[in-house]
Amino acid sequence: MARKKIREYDSKRLLKEHLKRLANIDLQIRSAQVTQTTDFAELTNKEPWLSSTKLVVKPDMLFGKRGKSGLVALNLDLAQVAEFVKERLGVEVEMGGCKAPITTFIVEPFVPHNQEYYLSIVSERLGITISFSECGGIEIEENWDKVKTIFLPTEKQMTIEACAPLIATLPLEVRGKIGDFIMGVVSVFQDLDFSFLEMNPFTLVNGEPYALDMRGELDDTAAFKNFKKWGAIEFPLPFGRVLSPTENFIHSLDEKTSASLKFTVLNPKGRIWTMVAGGGASVIYADTVGDLGYASELGNYAEYSGAPNEEEVLQYARVVIDCATADPDGRKRALLIGGGIANFTDVATTFNGIIRALKEKVGSIKHFFMQFNSSFFLNRSSNFFRLFN
């Protein structure tokens, strides 16, 4: 399972659309997305409520603690929202040790409220963990002892009986409504292959649940069966993460093929580089390097699968080899090429592409890469050596 963060705008869009379908709950939430290309006149024509209600605006950039960081503005009119965005759009901020410019905002109606609730659902190996608290909001961490948690095994259905421990201390007049809401959100979580969902907080407006702040992550390996349900979903890079030119090249190559071509630079000066067929195999190779104590020397994560053709593999292998030989520090390198038996990938085709790249780059390879009998890290484990021999 690959947990990919999505923007708050998309999290709320998916919840609103599918809570109605799955639980017959009609959320009254509304939201609009603002980026550098947004024309406010066009946006208002599309979303007329923007000009007729007080608004909230905040960055939608996959980081939390926006309120504590002074990045949330409340009770504004549309002109004030436009000014707030103008002053901050493209401005670099530091969050969690990462610096990056703000590029995307979410705008919503301003909802005065007294009570704030907390809800989170996390996918685990054998089921999901559901947490709820009557003390939500920006002080949730200080009140974590008030959070109630249940575990729902994969084979079990979410029922009012299963939900009861979460809502047992709520007043009777809201207990049923919030219980139905939690069960509906769990249904959306499971049906759309969410891997993480958090509302901090949600409240009640006219007695109906209303999500104020929301975070979501999807299992992107389930895209093949959810592309209609998800719609035009975006998987932004983590805040502060910028693709290098080589990563951009592989990303563009990946977008143009039905195969999977993944490449991430972890340490440009790393001495161990991988080029592995298959998502599972690539993880095993990387994990094994780490288990042997050489995670700090791992230069990259790389994976190709899904029957890429020879030309695609050739271009892919060129990039891996170029990155592995790019730093002239005089130290030898190890390039691990491997994989397993593929269900529908023509191994001869993919290895023809790799062989062609190796022949092209033979000069760099002779200069940088160690022979397999070198004693750098393989001497730590003869079994590890045999894996790649």
Secondary structure as UniProt FT lines:
FT   STRAND          3..6
FT   HELIX           8..23
FT   STRAND          32..35
FT   TURN            36..37
FT   HELIX           40..46
FT   HELIX           48..51
FT   STRAND          55..59
FT   TURN            66..70
FT   STRAND          73..76
FT   HELIX           78..88
FT   TURN            89..90
FT   STRAND          92..95
FT   TURN            96..97
FT   STRAND          98..101
FT   STRAND          104..109
FT   STRAND          117..124
FT   TURN            125..126
FT   STRAND          127..133
FT   TURN            138..140
FT   HELIX           141..146
FT   STRAND          148..153
FT   TURN            154..155
FT   HELIX           160..167
FT   TURN            168..169
FT   HELIX           172..191
FT   TURN            192..193
FT   STRAND          194..205
FT   TURN            206..207
FT   STRAND          208..211
FT   STRAND          214..219
FT   HELIX           220..222
FT   HELIX           223..230
FT   TURN            239..240
FT   HELIX           245..255
FT   STRAND          260..265
FT   TURN            268..269
FT   STRAND          272..277
FT   HELIX           279..291
FT   TURN            292..293
FT   HELIX           295..297
FT   STRAND          300..305
FT   HELIX           310..324
FT   STRAND          333..339
FT   HELIX           347..360
FT   HELIX           362..368
FT   TURN            372..373
FT   HELIX           378..380
FT   HELIX           382..387
//
